[in-house]
Amino acid sequence: MTRNSRNQRSPEAEAYRKLYKTKRWAELRWSVLTRDGFTCQRCGKLEAKTSNLVADHKSPHKGDLALFWDAGNIECLCRACHTGHKQSIERGGRGRPIFGTDGWPID
């Protein structure tokens, strides 16, 4: 099966993707999720199922190891905020509106 060129990663990205499989990343991710109280820092949703949470780099690291491992550059996001709003912005879009747990738009 051939990958769509839009979804292919650069050789640099392939190199740092391995970092997400390390014990060090798992420990850092867990420390960020607990620090943020398992709560999405965008919409405020408390999520008990940790597989639905993403430890997201606020500023894209693009292979910069200091930025990658900086806990201050990482925040807890729910999967919906990460895959919708955040990734849309990183791809050059305007992002999607985010709604808080009260149903009102945020931002």
Sequence and secondary structure as in RCSB ss.txt:
>XXXX:A:sequence
MTRNSRNQRSPEAEAYRKLYKTKRWAELRWSVLTRDGFTCQRCGKLEAKTSNLVADHKSPHKGDLALFWDAGNIE
CLCRACHTGHKQSIERGGRGRPIFGTDGWPID
>XXXX:A:secstr
    GGG   HHHHHHHGGGGSHHHHHHHHHHHHHTTTB TTT  B S GGGEEEEESS  TT HHHHH GGGEE
EEEHHHIIIIIHHHHTTS    EE TTS EE 
